[in-house]
Amino acid sequence: MRGQGMTGDNADGAPQSGIDVVLVTGLSGAGRGTAAKVLEDLGWYVADNLPRS
């Protein structure tokens, strides 16, 4: 998801990879599940409870 005016290049002029990643963190009950549902509704792929390794 890119906003208007974004050129697709980083500040150093290198092209971006084309993959946007969002990490949502927080304590239990802080709204992570709600945030995940909203992101899914917006078309993002959501992976919850990933293993640490």
mmCIF file as Biopython writes it, N, C-alpha, C and O atoms, coordinates in Angstrom:
data_model
#
loop_
_atom_site.group_PDB
_atom_site.id
_atom_site.type_symbol
_atom_site.label_atom_id
_atom_site.label_alt_id
_atom_site.label_comp_id
_atom_site.label_asym_id
_atom_site.label_entity_id
_atom_site.label_seq_id
_atom_site.pdbx_PDB_ins_code
_atom_site.Cartn_x
_atom_site.Cartn_y
_atom_site.Cartn_z
_atom_site.occupancy
_atom_site.B_iso_or_equiv
_atom_site.auth_seq_id
_atom_site.auth_asym_id
_atom_site.pdbx_PDB_model_num
ATOM 1   N N  . MET A ? 1  ? 0.847   -1.157  0.000  1.0 0.0 1  A 1 
ATOM 2   C CA . MET A ? 1  ? 0.000   0.000   0.000  1.0 0.0 1  A 1 
ATOM 3   C C  . MET A ? 1  ? 0.901   1.231   0.000  1.0 0.0 1  A 1 
ATOM 4   O O  . MET A ? 1  ? 1.700   1.424   0.916  1.0 0.0 1  A 1 
ATOM 5   N N  . ARG A ? 2  ? 0.771   2.033   -0.997 1.0 0.0 2  A 1 
ATOM 6   C CA . ARG A ? 2  ? 1.602   3.217   -1.105 1.0 0.0 2  A 1 
ATOM 7   C C  . ARG A ? 2  ? 0.722   4.440   -1.240 1.0 0.0 2  A 1 
ATOM 8   O O  . ARG A ? 2  ? -0.313  4.407   -1.905 1.0 0.0 2  A 1 
ATOM 9   N N  . GLY A ? 3  ? 1.140   5.511   -0.608 1.0 0.0 3  A 1 
ATOM 10  C CA . GLY A ? 3  ? 0.402   6.755   -0.688 1.0 0.0 3  A 1 
ATOM 11  C C  . GLY A ? 3  ? 0.728   7.525   -1.947 1.0 0.0 3  A 1 
ATOM 12  O O  . GLY A ? 3  ? 1.654   7.166   -2.675 1.0 0.0 3  A 1 
ATOM 13  N N  . GLN A ? 4  ? -0.012  8.567   -2.210 1.0 0.0 4  A 1 
ATOM 14  C CA . GLN A ? 4  ? 0.248   9.396   -3.374 1.0 0.0 4  A 1 
ATOM 15  C C  . GLN A ? 4  ? 1.593   10.077  -3.226 1.0 0.0 4  A 1 
ATOM 16  O O  . GLN A ? 4  ? 1.999   10.443  -2.123 1.0 0.0 4  A 1 
ATOM 17  N N  . GLY A ? 5  ? 2.280   10.243  -4.347 1.0 0.0 5  A 1 
ATOM 18  C CA . GLY A ? 5  ? 3.559   10.918  -4.340 1.0 0.0 5  A 1 
ATOM 19  C C  . GLY A ? 5  ? 4.738   10.001  -4.091 1.0 0.0 5  A 1 
ATOM 20  O O  . GLY A ? 5  ? 5.884   10.447  -4.140 1.0 0.0 5  A 1 
ATOM 21  N N  . MET A ? 6  ? 4.483   8.727   -3.826 1.0 0.0 6  A 1 
ATOM 22  C CA . MET A ? 6  ? 5.583   7.798   -3.619 1.0 0.0 6  A 1 
ATOM 23  C C  . MET A ? 6  ? 6.151   7.406   -4.972 1.0 0.0 6  A 1 
ATOM 24  O O  . MET A ? 6  ? 5.398   7.078   -5.890 1.0 0.0 6  A 1 
ATOM 25  N N  . THR A ? 7  ? 7.473   7.437   -5.105 1.0 0.0 7  A 1 
ATOM 26  C CA . THR A ? 7  ? 8.105   7.166   -6.392 1.0 0.0 7  A 1 
ATOM 27  C C  . THR A ? 7  ? 8.502   5.717   -6.560 1.0 0.0 7  A 1 
ATOM 28  O O  . THR A ? 7  ? 8.774   5.287   -7.681 1.0 0.0 7  A 1 
ATOM 29  N N  . GLY A ? 8  ? 8.543   4.948   -5.483 1.0 0.0 8  A 1 
ATOM 30  C CA . GLY A ? 8  ? 8.968   3.568   -5.572 1.0 0.0 8  A 1 
ATOM 31  C C  . GLY A ? 8  ? 10.452  3.400   -5.322 1.0 0.0 8  A 1 
ATOM 32  O O  . GLY A ? 8  ? 10.965  2.286   -5.418 1.0 0.0 8  A 1 
ATOM 33  N N  . ASP A ? 9  ? 11.160  4.479   -5.001 1.0 0.0 9  A 1 
ATOM 34  C CA . ASP A ? 9  ? 12.581  4.414   -4.702 1.0 0.0 9  A 1 
ATOM 35  C C  . ASP A ? 9  ? 12.808  4.772   -3.242 1.0 0.0 9  A 1 
ATOM 36  O O  . ASP A ? 9  ? 12.053  5.547   -2.655 1.0 0.0 9  A 1 
ATOM 37  N N  . ASN A ? 10 ? 13.850  4.203   -2.667 1.0 0.0 10 A 1 
ATOM 38  C CA . ASN A ? 10 ? 14.252  4.563   -1.311 1.0 0.0 10 A 1 
ATOM 39  C C  . ASN A ? 10 ? 14.947  5.909   -1.334 1.0 0.0 10 A 1 
ATOM 40  O O  . ASN A ? 10 ? 15.197  6.465   -2.404 1.0 0.0 10 A 1 
ATOM 41  N N  . ALA A ? 11 ? 15.260  6.435   -0.166 1.0 0.0 11 A 1 
ATOM 42  C CA . ALA A ? 11 ? 15.926  7.737   -0.075 1.0 0.0 11 A 1 
ATOM 43  C C  . ALA A ? 11 ? 17.284  7.729   -0.762 1.0 0.0 11 A 1 
ATOM 44  O O  . ALA A ? 11 ? 17.730  8.763   -1.258 1.0 0.0 11 A 1 
ATOM 45  N N  . ASP A ? 12 ? 17.956  6.561   -0.799 1.0 0.0 12 A 1 
ATOM 46  C CA . ASP A ? 12 ? 19.268  6.492   -1.439 1.0 0.0 12 A 1 
ATOM 47  C C  . ASP A ? 12 ? 19.172  6.214   -2.935 1.0 0.0 12 A 1 
ATOM 48  O O  . ASP A ? 12 ? 20.198  6.038   -3.591 1.0 0.0 12 A 1 
ATOM 49  N N  . GLY A ? 13 ? 17.965  6.172   -3.485 1.0 0.0 13 A 1 
ATOM 50  C CA . GLY A ? 13 ? 17.769  5.978   -4.916 1.0 0.0 13 A 1 
ATOM 51  C C  . GLY A ? 13 ? 17.613  4.529   -5.341 1.0 0.0 13 A 1 
ATOM 52  O O  . GLY A ? 13 ? 17.349  4.262   -6.514 1.0 0.0 13 A 1 
ATOM 53  N N  . ALA A ? 14 ? 17.770  3.578   -4.413 1.0 0.0 14 A 1 
ATOM 54  C CA . ALA A ? 14 ? 17.629  2.166   -4.752 1.0 0.0 14 A 1 
ATOM 55  C C  . ALA A ? 14 ? 16.150  1.814   -4.877 1.0 0.0 14 A 1 
ATOM 56  O O  . ALA A ? 14 ? 15.335  2.309   -4.098 1.0 0.0 14 A 1 
ATOM 57  N N  . PRO A ? 15 ? 15.789  0.972   -5.839 1.0 0.0 15 A 1 
ATOM 58  C CA . PRO A ? 15 ? 14.382  0.584   -5.983 1.0 0.0 15 A 1 
ATOM 59  C C  . PRO A ? 15 ? 13.916  -0.237  -4.787 1.0 0.0 15 A 1 
ATOM 60  O O  . PRO A ? 15 ? 14.699  -0.972  -4.186 1.0 0.0 15 A 1 
ATOM 61  N N  . GLN A ? 16 ? 12.641  -0.108  -4.447 1.0 0.0 16 A 1 
ATOM 62  C CA . GLN A ? 16 ? 12.068  -0.879  -3.357 1.0 0.0 16 A 1 
ATOM 63  C C  . GLN A ? 16 ? 11.793  -2.293  -3.833 1.0 0.0 16 A 1 
ATOM 64  O O  . GLN A ? 16 ? 11.702  -2.541  -5.035 1.0 0.0 16 A 1 
ATOM 65  N N  . SER A ? 17 ? 11.662  -3.220  -2.896 1.0 0.0 17 A 1 
ATOM 66  C CA . SER A ? 17 ? 11.456  -4.621  -3.237 1.0 0.0 17 A 1 
ATOM 67  C C  . SER A ? 17 ? 10.036  -4.914  -3.700 1.0 0.0 17 A 1 
ATOM 68  O O  . SER A ? 17 ? 9.805   -5.955  -4.316 1.0 0.0 17 A 1 
ATOM 69  N N  . GLY A ? 18 ? 9.084   -4.043  -3.429 1.0 0.0 18 A 1 
ATOM 70  C CA . GLY A ? 18 ? 7.703   -4.277  -3.823 1.0 0.0 18 A 1 
ATOM 71  C C  . GLY A ? 18 ? 6.903   -5.046  -2.788 1.0 0.0 18 A 1 
ATOM 72  O O  . GLY A ? 18 ? 5.733   -5.352  -3.017 1.0 0.0 18 A 1 
ATOM 73  N N  . ILE A ? 19 ? 7.509   -5.361  -1.658 1.0 0.0 19 A 1 
ATOM 74  C CA . ILE A ? 19 ? 6.819   -6.086  -0.598 1.0 0.0 19 A 1 
ATOM 75  C C  . ILE A ? 19 ? 6.682   -5.163  0.601  1.0 0.0 19 A 1 
ATOM 76  O O  . ILE A ? 19 ? 7.675   -4.643  1.109  1.0 0.0 19 A 1 
ATOM 77  N N  . ASP A ? 20 ? 5.456   -4.960  1.051  1.0 0.0 20 A 1 
ATOM 78  C CA . ASP A ? 20 ? 5.201   -4.164  2.248  1.0 0.0 20 A 1 
ATOM 79  C C  . ASP A ? 20 ? 4.914   -5.113  3.402  1.0 0.0 20 A 1 
ATOM 80  O O  . ASP A ? 20 ? 4.106   -6.032  3.266  1.0 0.0 20 A 1 
ATOM 81  N N  . VAL A ? 21 ? 5.565   -4.898  4.526  1.0 0.0 21 A 1 
ATOM 82  C CA . VAL A ? 21 ? 5.395   -5.741  5.703  1.0 0.0 21 A 1 
ATOM 83  C C  . VAL A ? 21 ? 4.983   -4.861  6.873  1.0 0.0 21 A 1 
ATOM 84  O O  . VAL A ? 21 ? 5.571   -3.804  7.105  1.0 0.0 21 A 1 
ATOM 85  N N  . VAL A ? 22 ? 3.971   -5.302  7.607  1.0 0.0 22 A 1 
ATOM 86  C CA . VAL A ? 22 ? 3.528   -4.604  8.812  1.0 0.0 22 A 1 
ATOM 87  C C  . VAL A ? 22 ? 3.586   -5.598  9.963  1.0 0.0 22 A 1 
ATOM 88  O O  . VAL A ? 22 ? 3.027   -6.691  9.872  1.0 0.0 22 A 1 
ATOM 89  N N  . LEU A ? 23 ? 4.257   -5.223  11.038 1.0 0.0 23 A 1 
ATOM 90  C CA . LEU A ? 23 ? 4.285   -6.047  12.243 1.0 0.0 23 A 1 
ATOM 91  C C  . LEU A ? 23 ? 3.409   -5.379  13.289 1.0 0.0 23 A 1 
ATOM 92  O O  . LEU A ? 23 ? 3.600   -4.208  13.617 1.0 0.0 23 A 1 
ATOM 93  N N  . VAL A ? 24 ? 2.454   -6.126  13.805 1.0 0.0 24 A 1 
ATOM 94  C CA . VAL A ? 24 ? 1.575   -5.617  14.858 1.0 0.0 24 A 1 
ATOM 95  C C  . VAL A ? 24 ? 1.927   -6.380  16.124 1.0 0.0 24 A 1 
ATOM 96  O O  . VAL A ? 24 ? 1.796   -7.603  16.175 1.0 0.0 24 A 1 
ATOM 97  N N  . THR A ? 25 ? 2.372   -5.666  17.138 1.0 0.0 25 A 1 
ATOM 98  C CA . THR A ? 25 ? 2.747   -6.300  18.396 1.0 0.0 25 A 1 
ATOM 99  C C  . THR A ? 25 ? 1.963   -5.667  19.533 1.0 0.0 25 A 1 
ATOM 100 O O  . THR A ? 25 ? 1.412   -4.575  19.397 1.0 0.0 25 A 1 
ATOM 101 N N  . GLY A ? 26 ? 1.923   -6.361  20.638 1.0 0.0 26 A 1 
ATOM 102 C CA . GLY A ? 26 ? 1.250   -5.817  21.807 1.0 0.0 26 A 1 
ATOM 103 C C  . GLY A ? 26 ? 0.940   -6.913  22.806 1.0 0.0 26 A 1 
ATOM 104 O O  . GLY A ? 26 ? 1.036   -8.104  22.508 1.0 0.0 26 A 1 
ATOM 105 N N  . LEU A ? 27 ? 0.572   -6.488  23.973 1.0 0.0 27 A 1 
ATOM 106 C CA . LEU A ? 27 ? 0.221   -7.422  25.030 1.0 0.0 27 A 1 
ATOM 107 C C  . LEU A ? 27 ? -1.153  -8.026  24.780 1.0 0.0 27 A 1 
ATOM 108 O O  . LEU A ? 27 ? -1.926  -7.533  23.958 1.0 0.0 27 A 1 
ATOM 109 N N  . SER A ? 28 ? -1.439  -9.085  25.494 1.0 0.0 28 A 1 
ATOM 110 C CA . SER A ? 28 ? -2.738  -9.727  25.402 1.0 0.0 28 A 1 
ATOM 111 C C  . SER A ? 28 ? -3.830  -8.724  25.750 1.0 0.0 28 A 1 
ATOM 112 O O  . SER A ? 28 ? -3.738  -8.023  26.758 1.0 0.0 28 A 1 
ATOM 113 N N  . GLY A ? 29 ? -4.854  -8.658  24.924 1.0 0.0 29 A 1 
ATOM 114 C CA . GLY A ? 29 ? -5.960  -7.745  25.171 1.0 0.0 29 A 1 
ATOM 115 C C  . GLY A ? 29 ? -5.745  -6.346  24.640 1.0 0.0 29 A 1 
ATOM 116 O O  . GLY A ? 29 ? -6.568  -5.461  24.870 1.0 0.0 29 A 1 
ATOM 117 N N  . ALA A ? 30 ? -4.642  -6.134  23.926 1.0 0.0 30 A 1 
ATOM 118 C CA . ALA A ? 30 ? -4.317  -4.790  23.433 1.0 0.0 30 A 1 
ATOM 119 C C  . ALA A ? 30 ? -4.932  -4.484  22.071 1.0 0.0 30 A 1 
ATOM 120 O O  . ALA A ? 30 ? -4.792  -3.366  21.576 1.0 0.0 30 A 1 
ATOM 121 N N  . GLY A ? 31 ? -5.609  -5.453  21.456 1.0 0.0 31 A 1 
ATOM 122 C CA . GLY A ? 31 ? -6.266  -5.195  20.180 1.0 0.0 31 A 1 
ATOM 123 C C  . GLY A ? 31 ? -5.557  -5.759  18.966 1.0 0.0 31 A 1 
ATOM 124 O O  . GLY A ? 31 ? -5.854  -5.368  17.837 1.0 0.0 31 A 1 
ATOM 125 N N  . ARG A ? 32 ? -4.620  -6.677  19.183 1.0 0.0 32 A 1 
ATOM 126 C CA . ARG A ? 32 ? -3.925  -7.281  18.034 1.0 0.0 32 A 1 
ATOM 127 C C  . ARG A ? 32 ? -4.887  -8.019  17.115 1.0 0.0 32 A 1 
ATOM 128 O O  . ARG A ? 32 ? -4.782  -7.913  15.893 1.0 0.0 32 A 1 
ATOM 129 N N  . GLY A ? 33 ? -5.814  -8.758  17.688 1.0 0.0 33 A 1 
ATOM 130 C CA . GLY A ? 33 ? -6.779  -9.501  16.880 1.0 0.0 33 A 1 
ATOM 131 C C  . GLY A ? 33 ? -7.675  -8.584  16.069 1.0 0.0 33 A 1 
ATOM 132 O O  . GLY A ? 33 ? -7.979  -8.865  14.910 1.0 0.0 33 A 1 
ATOM 133 N N  . THR A ? 34 ? -8.093  -7.494  16.677 1.0 0.0 34 A 1 
ATOM 134 C CA . THR A ? 34 ? -8.912  -6.511  15.967 1.0 0.0 34 A 1 
ATOM 135 C C  . THR A ? 34 ? -8.117  -5.882  14.837 1.0 0.0 34 A 1 
ATOM 136 O O  . THR A ? 34 ? -8.631  -5.708  13.732 1.0 0.0 34 A 1 
ATOM 137 N N  . ALA A ? 35 ? -6.863  -5.541  15.110 1.0 0.0 35 A 1 
ATOM 138 C CA . ALA A ? 35 ? -6.003  -4.962  14.069 1.0 0.0 35 A 1 
ATOM 139 C C  . ALA A ? 35 ? -5.800  -5.952  12.932 1.0 0.0 35 A 1 
ATOM 140 O O  . ALA A ? 35 ? -5.797  -5.560  11.765 1.0 0.0 35 A 1 
ATOM 141 N N  . ALA A ? 36 ? -5.630  -7.229  13.255 1.0 0.0 36 A 1 
ATOM 142 C CA . ALA A ? 36 ? -5.452  -8.250  12.229 1.0 0.0 36 A 1 
ATOM 143 C C  . ALA A ? 36 ? -6.699  -8.364  11.353 1.0 0.0 36 A 1 
ATOM 144 O O  . ALA A ? 36 ? -6.591  -8.487  10.133 1.0 0.0 36 A 1 
ATOM 145 N N  . LYS A ? 37 ? -7.868  -8.324  11.963 1.0 0.0 37 A 1 
ATOM 146 C CA . LYS A ? 37 ? -9.112  -8.405  11.192 1.0 0.0 37 A 1 
ATOM 147 C C  . LYS A ? 37 ? -9.271  -7.208  10.266 1.0 0.0 37 A 1 
ATOM 148 O O  . LYS A ? 37 ? -9.714  -7.358  9.127  1.0 0.0 37 A 1 
ATOM 149 N N  . VAL A ? 38 ? -8.911  -6.020  10.747 1.0 0.0 38 A 1 
ATOM 150 C CA . VAL A ? 38 ? -9.001  -4.817  9.916  1.0 0.0 38 A 1 
ATOM 151 C C  . VAL A ? 38 ? -8.035  -4.918  8.743  1.0 0.0 38 A 1 
ATOM 152 O O  . VAL A ? 38 ? -8.396  -4.598  7.611  1.0 0.0 38 A 1 
ATOM 153 N N  . LEU A ? 39 ? -6.807  -5.361  9.007  1.0 0.0 39 A 1 
ATOM 154 C CA . LEU A ? 39 ? -5.832  -5.502  7.924  1.0 0.0 39 A 1 
ATOM 155 C C  . LEU A ? 39 ? -6.299  -6.527  6.892  1.0 0.0 39 A 1 
ATOM 156 O O  . LEU A ? 39 ? -6.131  -6.312  5.691  1.0 0.0 39 A 1 
ATOM 157 N N  . GLU A ? 40 ? -6.881  -7.636  7.344  1.0 0.0 40 A 1 
ATOM 158 C CA . GLU A ? 40 ? -7.426  -8.623  6.409  1.0 0.0 40 A 1 
ATOM 159 C C  . GLU A ? 40 ? -8.539  -8.015  5.566  1.0 0.0 40 A 1 
ATOM 160 O O  . GLU A ? 40 ? -8.608  -8.258  4.362  1.0 0.0 40 A 1 
ATOM 161 N N  . ASP A ? 41 ? -9.400  -7.234  6.184  1.0 0.0 41 A 1 
ATOM 162 C CA . ASP A ? 41 ? -10.485 -6.578  5.449  1.0 0.0 41 A 1 
ATOM 163 C C  . ASP A ? 41 ? -9.943  -5.619  4.397  1.0 0.0 41 A 1 
ATOM 164 O O  . ASP A ? 41 ? -10.585 -5.393  3.371  1.0 0.0 41 A 1 
ATOM 165 N N  . LEU A ? 42 ? -8.761  -5.053  4.650  1.0 0.0 42 A 1 
ATOM 166 C CA . LEU A ? 42 ? -8.132  -4.131  3.702  1.0 0.0 42 A 1 
ATOM 167 C C  . LEU A ? 42 ? -7.318  -4.857  2.629  1.0 0.0 42 A 1 
ATOM 168 O O  . LEU A ? 42 ? -6.718  -4.219  1.764  1.0 0.0 42 A 1 
ATOM 169 N N  . GLY A ? 43 ? -7.300  -6.199  2.686  1.0 0.0 43 A 1 
ATOM 170 C CA . GLY A ? 43 ? -6.628  -6.968  1.652  1.0 0.0 43 A 1 
ATOM 171 C C  . GLY A ? 43 ? -5.234  -7.450  1.997  1.0 0.0 43 A 1 
ATOM 172 O O  . GLY A ? 43 ? -4.552  -8.008  1.137  1.0 0.0 43 A 1 
ATOM 173 N N  . TRP A ? 44 ? -4.791  -7.254  3.220  1.0 0.0 44 A 1 
ATOM 174 C CA . TRP A ? 44 ? -3.474  -7.715  3.638  1.0 0.0 44 A 1 
ATOM 175 C C  . TRP A ? 44 ? -3.536  -9.193  3.993  1.0 0.0 44 A 1 
ATOM 176 O O  . TRP A ? 44 ? -4.580  -9.684  4.421  1.0 0.0 44 A 1 
ATOM 177 N N  . TYR A ? 45 ? -2.418  -9.911  3.817  1.0 0.0 45 A 1 
ATOM 178 C CA . TYR A ? 45 ? -2.281  -11.280 4.298  1.0 0.0 45 A 1 
ATOM 179 C C  . TYR A ? 45 ? -1.849  -11.202 5.754  1.0 0.0 45 A 1 
ATOM 180 O O  . TYR A ? 45 ? -0.895  -10.492 6.073  1.0 0.0 45 A 1 
ATOM 181 N N  . VAL A ? 46 ? -2.529  -11.914 6.639  1.0 0.0 46 A 1 
ATOM 182 C CA . VAL A ? 46 ? -2.232  -11.861 8.070  1.0 0.0 46 A 1 
ATOM 183 C C  . VAL A ? 46 ? -1.835  -13.247 8.549  1.0 0.0 46 A 1 
ATOM 184 O O  . VAL A ? 46 ? -2.536  -14.229 8.300  1.0 0.0 46 A 1 
ATOM 185 N N  . ALA A ? 47 ? -0.698  -13.317 9.242  1.0 0.0 47 A 1 
ATOM 186 C CA . ALA A ? 47 ? -0.247  -14.553 9.884  1.0 0.0 47 A 1 
ATOM 187 C C  . ALA A ? 47 ? -0.158  -14.269 11.375 1.0 0.0 47 A 1 
ATOM 188 O O  . ALA A ? 47 ? 0.595   -13.392 11.798 1.0 0.0 47 A 1 
ATOM 189 N N  . ASP A ? 48 ? -0.918  -15.003 12.168 1.0 0.0 48 A 1 
ATOM 190 C CA . ASP A ? 48 ? -0.952  -14.782 13.612 1.0 0.0 48 A 1 
ATOM 191 C C  . ASP A ? 48 ? -0.270  -15.951 14.311 1.0 0.0 48 A 1 
ATOM 192 O O  . ASP A ? 48 ? -0.333  -17.085 13.837 1.0 0.0 48 A 1 
ATOM 193 N N  . ASN A ? 49 ? 0.377   -15.677 15.425 1.0 0.0 49 A 1 
ATOM 194 C CA . ASN A ? 49 ? 1.049   -16.695 16.249 1.0 0.0 49 A 1 
ATOM 195 C C  . ASN A ? 49 ? 2.138   -17.438 15.487 1.0 0.0 49 A 1 
ATOM 196 O O  . ASN A ? 49 ? 2.163   -18.669 15.478 1.0 0.0 49 A 1 
ATOM 197 N N  . LEU A ? 50 ? 3.036   -16.695 14.848 1.0 0.0 50 A 1 
ATOM 198 C CA . LEU A ? 50 ? 4.170   -17.311 14.167 1.0 0.0 50 A 1 
ATOM 199 C C  . LEU A ? 50 ? 5.154   -17.857 15.193 1.0 0.0 50 A 1 
ATOM 200 O O  . LEU A ? 50 ? 5.319   -17.268 16.261 1.0 0.0 50 A 1 
ATOM 201 N N  . PRO A ? 51 ? 5.814   -18.981 14.882 1.0 0.0 51 A 1 
ATOM 202 C CA . PRO A ? 51 ? 6.822   -19.497 15.811 1.0 0.0 51 A 1 
ATOM 203 C C  . PRO A ? 51 ? 8.037   -18.572 15.866 1.0 0.0 51 A 1 
ATOM 204 O O  . PRO A ? 51 ? 8.342   -17.890 14.888 1.0 0.0 51 A 1 
ATOM 205 N N  . ARG A ? 52 ? 8.715   -18.548 16.983 1.0 0.0 52 A 1 
ATOM 206 C CA . ARG A ? 52 ? 9.857   -17.653 17.169 1.0 0.0 52 A 1 
ATOM 207 C C  . ARG A ? 52 ? 11.079  -18.070 16.368 1.0 0.0 52 A 1 
ATOM 208 O O  . ARG A ? 52 ? 11.918  -17.222 16.065 1.0 0.0 52 A 1 
ATOM 209 N N  . SER A ? 53 ? 11.208  -19.318 16.021 1.0 0.0 53 A 1 
ATOM 210 C CA . SER A ? 53 ? 12.432  -19.777 15.346 1.0 0.0 53 A 1 
ATOM 211 C C  . SER A ? 53 ? 12.467  -19.476 13.898 1.0 0.0 53 A 1 
ATOM 212 O O  . SER A ? 53 ? 13.440  -19.809 13.221 1.0 0.0 53 A 1 
#
